[in-house]
């Protein structure tokens, strides 16, 4: 593709991502360095802050948490090597000098031959969206594809790109915008249902080695929608609280919605995560229900109409969004349908005939994503998760089974993700923290009849054990070089604490922690705040990370480490958009404990905050802006080929404020075309690695 060009809507497109082989190689290199004769001083430092792994580490977790001793990882991240991108309010994607982008896969692009290319006027049928790109591209992952059709974590020229379609912008889907009749036309509702979910699409590099195209007509191309049949597995499977008219034995459900961030597994499956699913359901003024407390805790409030009015139509596919007790039993209606949403969904991208599975052992809430620890053979698998609500919690799941690299596919998912312990985090003011178990053995949860009830009502269980309320936990990321875990707290302070120290907090922050003993299964950890989002011009008592015009940000959201140890930070902002559109930054962060104590104020410079522990202030050398998006968009979702030469980024809901026209505006500023959510492919003009 030519620099910053936009291909025709009917063109084919390509991509690739991070792989665990690099993580394991980095870990092996670090082990060899340590065994090869490090100094006594370095050895002493690592005795107090060891390399984190999935159940790994040579030191036992201390019984009394103490602040960590700061130290640099032996395997250092690759240095950044691009000029920072300035703020922008233009209706284009801005990149550093020496980089180019092309649109890879956009709203309405056909996955197969035999259906039309996207017309740009909403004329495509609802049924055709079962085989087209959905809307609001979000979290994604690239899986290298071998010639034999298996997962190849080292392959960069061919792969399967899995990406979420979180939501829709109705006005851009339909010929005449949104239909407001009651009931709405079935054709419109069908299109909206099908525009949600997940895409699995084969991508391939061109013969020249530059650019990616998606392979239209590939046998692997597939859409999962808000109507796709799915299995329920884990402790909730077969429970009376998930019995519906569709599944009288409580083992199945249909569809996945509001898939925001994502995850992957080392056994080659994709994890898509159900975030703000509750708004799709309609509920009457039935406040005498036995499960009323549960419904309210999940924002399924009385007299709720249901997003987009999908429940207005007659017929089973539509009535399932209406959670009233209209029948004689739960098997005669959809009173329990909402209990079949809010889960982590595992997908096998390599088997087009496989049925996705909702893994209920990982809890039910507004799942932003699900990120694995650095895997170690013979140790449990650990997954980290955030509940994206103001005042909700951070979780981790520890498998009962020990990881075997030979395990593959959904059978491995059943082994590691159906049985284990779910924990919720408490962040103490001392800089220590504890993982609190959500199990029937916990006396604080004696009121819950079963583990299934704890999993269905995870938020209520977390309330009961005294977890720390957080400022909207969103994306997480595990550093492949030292196992430390980062999570964005996007904004919206609920309860002030050391972990959420700024009053109001409209610009958010990123928290991080180091598991004690370097063991991802530990029940204690050390933490600090890596960086506080802030405009450059904010008072220094609010901009306590000292951000500058080259790296200031607001509302950090998307988060991802590549295998070189570079952290990519994406924003979903409404507090700084008068200065700049949403953006993506690159960082080479230090380690937990490399800063010190601080007490911030609110953004007025005077309202007192709470004393906290913050990381060392970033500099323009180790945190800088890489990309700025077009008007009204969110920058979200990121993946990269294993050779680090192609990066994939999603531009979500551009122009939804009514003034933008991206991606057509990328090359034609006068365009009045409908905007489209899209995945872009970024390359370096000299063919080198991204970011360095």
N, C-alpha and C positions, 0 to 999 in steps of 0.2 A: 504494500500500500504506500501511496505517497504520504508525506508528512501531514499529520492531523487531518487525514481524509476520511470521508464517510462513504462506505460502500453502498451500492444499491440494496434495497430492502430484500431482494430475492437472492443475494449472494450467499455463498457458503463461508464458514468461518472457523478459527482454531485456538488451543491453549494448553497449560500444565502447572504443577504445584509442589509444595514442600513434602519431603518423604522421610520416613523414620530411619532409613538407612543412613542418611546424613547425621541424624541425631545420635544414632548408635556409634557411628564412626567418630563423631566429635567427642563422645563420652569415652570411647576407647583411647583416643589420642590423649585425652586429659588424664586418664588412669595411667597411661604409659609415662606421661610427664611426671606424675606424682611418684611413680615407682622408680623413675630414672634418676632420682636424687634431687629433691627440692631442698631448699634451705631449712634450717631449724626454725627460723622465724616464720616462714610461710607455712610450715607444717603445724606450728602452734596456732596460727590464725585459722587454718582449715579445721583444726580440732574443735573450734567453737562455732564455725559456720561452714558445714561440709556441703559437698555436692549433693543436690537433691536428685533423687531418682524415684521411679515407681516402686516403692517398697524397699529401695536400696539404701546405701549409706552404711558406714562402718561404725558410727558412733551411736550409742543408745540415746533415746530422747531424754533430756534432763527432766527430773521430777519437778523442779522449780524453774519456770521460764525466766530467763535473764536477757537483757538487751544483747543483740548479736554484735560480735566484733566485725567492723567493716573490713572487707578484703575484696580485691579484684579477682575475677575468675581466671584460672590459668589459661583456659582457652578464651581469648578475647574476641569480641565481635569484630567483624570487618569494619574498617573506618568508612564513613560516608564520603562520597566523592562527587557531589553535584552542587550546583549553585542553588540557593534557596529561591523558591518561587514567591513573588510578591502577592499581597492581597489582590483580589480581583472581584469585580461585580459584573464582568462580561458574561455573555451567554455562550461560553466556550469552555472546554477543558484546557487549563493552562498547565504546562509541564516545564521541567528545566530545559535549558538549552542543551541540544544534543539528543533529545528524546522525541519520539513520535507515537501516535496512537491511531488505532482504527476501531470502528464499531464491529464487534464480533457477532453479537446475538442480541436482537432487540425485540421489544414487544411485537407480537404478531408474526415473527419470522416462522415459516413452516419447517417442521422437522422431517417431513416426508414429501415426496413428489405426489402430484395428483390433487393438491389443494393450492389455492392461489397464493401469490406473494402478498404481503401486507399492502393494503391499498391506501392507507392514510386517511380514510373517511369513515371508519367504523362499520364498513359493510360486511366484514367477515362474519360468518355464522357462529353461534354459540358452540355448536357441536365441533366446529373445526378447531376450537381452542383446546380440545383434547390432544391436538397434534401441532400446536403452535407455542411459541414462547409466551409465557404468561406475563403478568405485569409486576411492577415494583421489585425488580431484581435485588436480591439481598445476599445473605451468606452463601459461600460457595467453596468448593474444593476440587482440585485437579488430581485425578488418578491416572498414572501412566498405564497404557494399554499395550500388552505384549501382542505379538503376532498370533499367539495361540488363544488370545481372548482373556487373559488373566491379568491381575494387578501386577504391574511392574513399577516399583517405586523409584527407579532410576531413569525411566524413559521420559524424554522431553519433546519428542517430535510427534507423538500420537498419544491421545488419552481421552478419558471421559471427564467432562466438566459437569459437576452436579451443582445446581444453584437453586436457591429459594425464590419464590414469587410471593412476597409477604402480603401484599394488599393490592388494591386497584385504585385508579383514578377514573371514575365512571364517565366523566365528560369526554375522555379520550377513547373510550371503548365503543361507544354507541354512535350510530349515524347522526342523531339529533341531540347528543348529550345524554343526560340522565332522564330516565322515565320516572315520573312521580305519581303515576296512577296507583290505585289500590284496588285489586292486586296489580302488581307490576307484570309486564309481558314476560311470559315464560322464556322467550328467546333471550331477553336481556339478562334474566337471572341465570340461565344456563351459561351464558358467556362469562358472567362474573364468577360463578362457581368454578368454572374451568380455568379462568385466568389466575386463580390462586394455586398454591402448591409448590411443586418442584419440577425442574427440567433436568433430564439426563441427556447429554448431547455429546456425540463424538466430535473431537476437534483434531486438526492435523496441521502441521507446518507445511508451507509450500516447498517446492523442490529447491528453491534458492536458499532455504533456511531462514527466510525472513517472513514475518507475518503469520497469522493463524487464520484458518477458515473452519467453520463448522461443516460437518459432513452430512449434507441433506440426504436422507434416505438410509442412513446407517441402521443396522439391525439393533444397535444399542439405544438409539434415540427413543425417548419415552417421557411422558408427562404423568405426574401424580397430581391429582386435583382435590378439591374439597368434596369429591364424591367417590374417590378410589377406595375399594375394600381394603381393610387393614386388620391385622391380628392384634389382640391384647395379650401380652405375656407378662410373667412376673407375679407378684403377690396379689394383684387385683384381678387377675384372670378368673372368671367364673364367679366373682363376688356378686351378691344381690344388688349392689349399688351401681353396677354397670349393665344390668339386664335392661334390654330395650325391645321394642317391637322388631327391630332388625336382627337382634341376637338374643334369643330367649335364654340362652345359657351363659350370657355375659362373656363371650370369648372373642367377639369381633365388633368392629365399628366401621363407619365410612368416613373417609376424607381426613384432610389435615388443612388447617388454616392458620394464617398469620405467622407463617414460618419466617422467623427473623434470622438470627445467627444460626450457626451450624456447628458441626464437629466432624471428626472422622475417627476411624479405628485402625490400629496397625494390622488388623485382619482384613482390611480392604473394603469396609462398608462406610456409608455416608450417614451422618446423623443430622436430621433436620428437626427443628425445635419450635414447638407451638407456643407463641408468646401471648398476644392480646386476643385470645380466642373467645373470651367470655362475651364480648360485645355482639357476636353474631347470633346469640340466642335470645329468643323472646320469652318474657316471663310475665304472668299476670300478677294481680294483687293478692297472691296466695300466701300471706305471711304466716299462716298457721301450719305450714309444712314442717315435718319433723326435722328436715335438713335445712331449715331456714338460716341458721347460724353459718353453716357451710356455704350456702349460696351467697349470703351477704359478704362473707370474708373473701370470696372470689369475684366480687362486684357484679354478681348476677342478681341485681336488685329488683324489687317488686315494680311492676308497671314498666319494665324495660321492653322497648319495642323491637330490638334486634337490628343490627347493622344491615343496611341495604334492603330490608324488607323481604328477605328470602322466605320467611315463614308464611307470608301472606297467601301463597298459592296452595291449591289442593294437590294432593299426591304425596306419596311417601318420601320422595327425595326432598320435598320442601317442608313438610310437616315435622321432619326430624329436628328443625331449628326451633321448635315450639316446645318448651319443657314443662307443660302443664300435665297434671294427672287427669287425662280425659278418659282413660279406659278403666276396666275393672282391676287390672294389675299392671305392674311395670312392664310386663311383656306385651301389653296391649297399646302402649303409647311411648312417648319419648321423654318422660319426666327425668330419666337418668342420662339423657344424651350428653349433657355438658360434662358429666363425669368421665366420658370417654375422650375428652380433649384436655390439653395442658400437659402433654407428655413429650418425652424424647422419642422420636420415630427413627428406627434403623432401616436403611434401604441398601439392598445389594445392587449396585449399578451394573455389575457384570452379568446378571441374570435377568433379562427383560421380563421373564415370566414369574419372578418371585413376588411374594406378597409382603409389603412393608409391615414392620412390627413396632407397636408402641410398647416401650420398655418401662413398665410401671414401677419397678424397684427404684427408679431414679427420681420419684416424687412428681407431684402435680402442682404446677404453678405457672407463672408467665415465663417460660423457659426462653431466655435470650440465646443461649447456646450451650454447648457441652464439649469440654476440651480435655483430652487425655493427658496424663502425666507422661514423662519420658519412660517408655516401657522397658522393663527388665525381665528377662526370662526367669521363671521361678518365683516371681514376686506378684502380688495382687495388682490388678489394674485399678487406677484411680481416675475419676472424671470430675472436673470442676464446673460449677454451674452458677448462674445468677438469676434472680427473680426480679424482672424489670418492672418494679412498682416502687413508688416513693415510700420509704419506710419498710421495705421488705429485705430479703436476706441473701446471703452467699452460702452455697452448699458444696459438699463433695460426696461422692459415692466411692466406696472401696469394695471391690469384688471379693467374694469368698474364694473363688478359684484363682490359681496362680497362672500367670501368663505363659503360654507356650507359643513361640513364633510360628509353629507349623499349623496352627488353627486358622481357618479361613471362613469367610462368609457369615451368613445369618446363624449358622450352628454355633460359631464362636461367640456371636453376640448373645445367644441364649446362655451359653456357658458362663460368660463374664458379667452379663448385665441383668440377668434375672434373679440373681441371688447375691446379696452383699449387704453392706450397712450404709445407710444414708446419714450424713452429718450436716449440721448447720453451724455457722461460725459465730463466735463471740470475740469481739475485738476489745481488749482491755486497754485502759489509759496508759499502762506501763509500757506498751509496745509488745506485750505478749498477747497471745490469743489461744482459744481452745475450740476444738471441734466437739460439738455436743451431739450424742447419738440419738437418732429418731427411731427408737426400737421399742418393742413391748416390754423389754427388760428395764427401761428407764422409768423410775418411779414417778417422774413428772408427767408421764404419759399414761398413767394408770386408767384414766377415763376413756381411753380409746379402746374399743372392743377387740381390735385385731391390727396386725401390720397393714392389711389392706386399707383399713380406715385411716391409719396414719399416712399412707401414701396418697389417698384421695384428698385428705385434709392436711396436706403438708404444711400449709401456712399456719393453721391452727396449732399443729404440733410444735412448730418452730416458735410460735408465740409462747407456748406453755413452758418450754425449756429455757427461755430467757436469752434468745439470740439477739445480736446487735442489729438494730434497724439501720438500713443503709440508704444512701442517696441514689436510688435507681440503679442497681447493679446490672450492667449490660454485658459487653463482650469480655471474655477472658483470654489469656494467652500464657503458655508455659515456656519459659526460656530454655531452649535446647542445650545451652551451655552450662547452666547451673541448677535447673529445675525450679527456679523461683517463679511464682505465679503472679500475674498482673490482672487487674480487673478494672474496667472503667465504671465510674460512678458519675453518670452523665450530668445530672443537675437535680434541683428540686429537693432542698433539705427538708426532712421530716422531723427528726429529733437530733439536736446537737449532741455530739460525742467526740471523743478524740479521733475516731475514724471518719467523722463527718463534721469537721470543726468550723466551717465557715457559715455564718448566718445567711440564709437565703440561698447561697451557692448557685447562682444562675449559670455559672460557667463550668461547673463540675471539676472532678479530679480523678486521678488514677491511683488506686491503692495496690500494694503488692505485699507478698509474704513469703517467708522461707520456712519450710517445714522443719521442725526440730529433729536433730540427728540426721538431717539430709534424707529423711524417709517420708515419702509421700503419704504413707499410711499413718503417720504420727497423729496424735490427738492434740498436740500443742504446736505453736508456731510463733515466729517473730514477724512483725509487720511495720511498715511505714507508708507514707504517701510519696509515691514517685514524683508526681508533678501535679500542680494545681493549674487548671485552665484559667485564663484571664486575658482581657485586653491589655495591650502594652501600656495604655494610658491610665489604667486603674491605679489607685493608691498602692504604694509599696507594701502596706500592711495587708492588702488583699492579694496582690500579685506577688505572693511570697516565694514563688519559684523564679522570679526575676526574668519572665519571658520578654522577648524583644519582638520587633516587627518581623523578624525572620522565622520566629517559632511560636508566636502567640496563637492561642486557639481557644475555642469555646465549645463546651459540651462534647468531650471525647466520647466516642461510641464504639465503632469498629476497632478491633485490636488483633494483631497477628504477628508472631515471630517467624521469620524465615530461618532456615537451617544454619545461616551464618551468624545468628544472634542479633540481627537487625529487627527492631520493633517498629511496626507500621501502625500508625494511629489515625483513625478516621473520625470525622465529626458529623453530628446531626444536630444542627444548631438553630435557635431562634433568637438568641440574645446578642449576637454580634453581626447579624446579617446586614446591618446598615453599613458595615465596613468591608465585609468580604463574604463571598459565598462559602459554602462548606468546603472542607479541604482534607488532605491527607499529608501526614508528616512522617518522617523516618527518624529513628532514635537508636543510639547505642547506649543503653542505660547501664548504670553501675549495679550495685547490690544493696540489699536491705541493710540499713544501718550506716550507709555512707554519708548521711547528713547529720541532723541534730534536732533539738527541740525548737518549736516555734509556736507562737500564738497569733493566729490571723484575726482580722476583723472582717466585717461585711464589706460589700463593694462600695459602701459610702465612706469607708476609711475610719469609721468611729464605732459602729456597733460591735461590741466585743464578741469574739469567738471563743473557742475552747483550745487549751494547750494540746499540742499534738507532736508527733514525730514525723519529720519530712526528710526526703532524700536530698542529696546534694543538688544544688541548683543546676539544671542543664545549661549548656552553653550552645552557641550556634554551631560548634564543632560536633556536638553529639545529639542535637535535636534541631531539625530544620524542616521547613515546608517543602514537600515534593510536588504537590498537585493542588489545584483549586478547580472546583467544578463549575458547571453552568448555573444559571438562575434557578432558584427555588429547589435545588436538588438536595438530597442527602448522599454523601459518599459512604458507601457501605459494601462490604464483601470484598475479599482480596484473596488471590491465589497466585502461585508462581510455578513455573516449570522447574524441575530439579536442577537444571543447569543455570537457573536464575536469569535467563535471557528473555523470557516473556513473562510479563505480569498482567494479571486480570483484575480489574476493578469494576464495581457496579455503580452506575449513576442512576439513583432511584428518584422517581417522580419529578423529573425536571419540568420546569414550566407550569407546575400545578397551581401557581398563584395567578396564572392567566396572562403573563407577559413573555414567557420564554418559549423557544421553539427548537430546543436542542433535541436530536443531534443535527438536524438540517442546518441550524445556525452555525455549526462548527466551520462550515465552508461558505455559507451564504448568509451574511448578517441580515439581509432583507427578507429572509424566508418567513412565511406565515404558516408553515406546516405544523401539524399536531406534534407535540413533543412525545417522546417515547423513552421509557426506562430501557436501559441497555447495559450490556457487558462490553467494556472496551479492552483491547489488548495493547499493551505498552511495550515498546522495544527501544533499545538504545541504537542510535544511528550508526555507530561503529560496530554493532553486533555484539557488544560486550555485555557484562553482567549489569543488571539493574541496580542502581543506587550507589555504586562504588566507582 
